[in-house]
Amino acid sequence: MSDDNYSYEEVIRVGQEAQNILQNPVFGMAYGAVLEDLQKRFFETEPGHTRSLEELRREGNALAKVFGNLNRAVVTAQQIIATQRGE
């Protein structure tokens, strides 16, 4: 999310929703299941199968990017709130 196109109120709302997602047990279960699947597939990949390993890496990076974007939205909202409070 680029903060340039959003008002402070919208950035705060998005951050709060992102925090709700990150704290949601269903999201946690889904995220954990995908991580577990990636790990299982990694260890089951035969030596020398670099294309398979590269695909696993891409999937893992994409998953990490989603998590990172959600987390960044939370942090950005928290920073705006702290600034507005004069902290």
C-alpha positions in Angstrom: 0.0 0.0 0.0 1.3 3.4 -0.9 0.5 6.0 1.6 0.7 8.8 -1.0 -2.9 8.3 -2.2 -4.6 7.9 1.1 -5.7 10.3 3.9 -4.4 9.7 7.4 -7.8 8.4 8.4 -7.7 5.9 5.5 -4.2 4.8 6.4 -5.2 4.3 10.0 -8.3 2.3 9.0 -6.2 0.1 6.7 -3.7 -0.5 9.4 -6.4 -1.4 11.9 -7.9 -3.9 9.4 -4.5 -5.3 8.7 -3.9 -5.8 12.4 -7.3 -7.6 12.6 -6.2 -9.9 9.8 -2.8 -10.7 11.4 -4.5 -11.5 14.7 -7.3 -13.6 13.1 -6.9 -17.2 14.1 -8.1 -18.4 10.7 -5.5 -16.3 8.9 -2.9 -17.7 11.3 -4.0 -21.3 10.5 -3.9 -20.7 6.8 -0.5 -18.9 6.9 0.9 -21.7 9.0 -0.5 -24.4 6.7 1.1 -22.8 3.7 4.4 -22.5 5.5 4.2 -26.1 6.5 3.4 -27.1 3.0 6.4 -25.1 1.6 8.7 -26.7 4.2 7.4 -30.2 3.4 7.9 -29.7 -0.3 11.4 -28.3 0.2 12.5 -31.3 2.2 10.9 -33.7 -0.3 12.5 -32.1 -3.3 15.1 -34.4 -4.9 18.7 -33.0 -5.0 19.5 -31.2 -8.2 15.9 -30.1 -8.9 16.7 -26.4 -8.9 13.6 -25.4 -10.8 11.4 -26.9 -8.0 13.5 -25.2 -5.4 13.3 -21.9 -7.2 9.5 -22.1 -7.4 9.3 -22.9 -3.7 11.5 -19.8 -3.0 9.2 -17.7 -5.2 6.1 -18.9 -3.3 7.8 -18.3 0.1 8.8 -14.8 -1.0 5.3 -14.0 -2.1 3.9 -15.2 1.2 6.5 -13.2 3.1 5.6 -10.2 1.1 1.9 -10.4 1.9 2.7 -10.7 5.6 5.2 -7.9 5.4 2.7 -5.6 3.6 0.1 -6.2 6.3 2.6 -5.6 9.0 3.9 -2.4 7.4 0.3 -1.1 7.2 0.0 -1.7 11.0 3.2 0.0 11.8 2.4 3.0 9.5 -1.0 3.4 11.2 0.6 3.2 14.7 3.2 5.8 13.7 0.5 8.2 12.5 -1.5 7.7 15.7 1.6 8.3 17.8 2.4 11.5 15.9 -1.1 12.8 16.2 -0.9 12.2 20.0 2.4 14.2 20.1 4.5 11.2 21.2 
